[in-house]
Amino acid sequence: MSKNPGETHQKKHIKKRGVSNKELIIPEQDEELGIVINSLGYYRFKIKLCDSEIEHNAKLRGNLIKGPKKQLLRPNDLILLTRDSSFTAEDKYFIIHKYSENDKKALIKGKYLNENTDLQINNNEDNLFEHDDNENIDLDKI
């Protein structure tokens, strides 16, 4: 029997999964949307802004590294960025939020994100060790 009256078995599982009705975080004037390209290590990432093709460096903000809001970022994740105001360089950003798949759809529906925006990054690094099977390798020459 559950400790809380009126709490069904399904409600317990929804709480454990973290499914909730959180509000959508909308980009403000000094914030921009971007896509993670790859990880550089030490909570640094190579990112691409949604409105341009230029790649920038970004650092994960402190409360996303530790604590209950800890986030795992992977390539092609949609993120919210803010520019680092302490540097004069324009390519320093902080990652302040990671959007889920449902949030992406809501941003497109709310016209904060264009439908034509390419949300997939093509990584050619995955094909480094592929070769054609028709290619003949002469072991005597090696």
N, C-alpha and C positions, 0 to 999 in steps of 0.2 A: 504494500500500500504506500502511496506517495505521502511525503511529509506535508505537502501543501494541498489543501482541499481544492478540488476543481481542476487540478493539473493532471492532464491525461498523459499516457505513455508517449504519444506523438509529440506533445508539447515539450517534454523533457529532451527528446532528441533534437528538436529544432533549436533549443537553447544551446545544446552542446555543439552543434554545427556552426553556430554564430550567425544564423540567418535572422536578419532583423530588418526593420523598415527604417533604415538610416536615410537621411536627406542626401541628395546629390550635391556634391561640392562643385560649384560652378566657378570657372576661372574669372578672376577679377582683372582690373586694368594692368597690374604689374605682374600677372601670372600668365603662363603659356602652357599649351598642351604639347606633349612630345612622346616619342616612341623610343624604347630602349633598344639599342643595337647590340651591344655586348657588354660584359663585365670587364673592368680593368683591374679589379682587386682592391682591397681595403675600402670597400663601400663606395667605389668610384665606378662610373658607368659612361660609356660612349652613347650619346643620345642624338636623335634627330628631331627637330621641331616640326610640328605638323604643317606649318605654313611655309616652310622653306626646306631645301634639300641639303643645307649645311649641317655638318656634324659638330657637336659640342661635347665638352666634358661636364659631368654633373656628379655631385656628391649626395649621398643619402643623408637626410636630416637625422639628427640624433634620436628623436623619439620613434623613428621608424626602424632603428637598429636594435634597440632594446625595449623590453616591456611588453605590455599587452598588444600594442599596435605593430609589433614586429612584422615586417613584410619581406617576402621572397620575390625578388624581381628577376624576370627572365626576358630573353629577347622577344620583341613584338608586344610587350606590355605597354599599355597606354598610361601615361603618368602626367601629373601636374607639376610644373616647374616654376620656380621664382628665380630671378636673376640675383647673383651675388653682388650686393651693393658695396662691399668693401674693396673690390678690385675695379680697376678701370677697364680691364679687358671685358669684351662683350661675350666671351664664350664660356664663362663660369656660371653654373647654375646649381641650385639646390633642388632635390626631389622632395616634394612635400606631401604627395598623395599618389596612391596607385589605384587606378580604376578597374572595376570588375567588368565582365562581359555585359552584364545588364546595364551598368553605368555607361558603357560605350554606346549602347542602343539609345539610352535616354539622352546622351549628349548629341547624337545625330538627330534625334526627334526634336530636341530643343534648339537645333541649328547652331550649337556651339562648335560642332565638328562637322566638316563637309563629308558627304557620302563618298565623294571622289577621292578622299584622302587615302593614300596607300598605307594601310596599317600592317603590311607584311614587309619585312626586311629580307632581301635575298642575300643569303650568306654563301659565297663561293668557297669559303674555307672548308666546307663539309666535303667537297669533292677532291681533296688533296691526294687521297690514296686510291682513287678509282682509276682504272685503266681499261682499255678495250681488250676483250677476250680474243679478238682476231689478231692482236699484236703478237708477233713471234719474238721470243726472247732467246738469244743465242747465249747459252751459259759458257761456251768455250771462250768467248770474247771477253767475258767478265773476269 
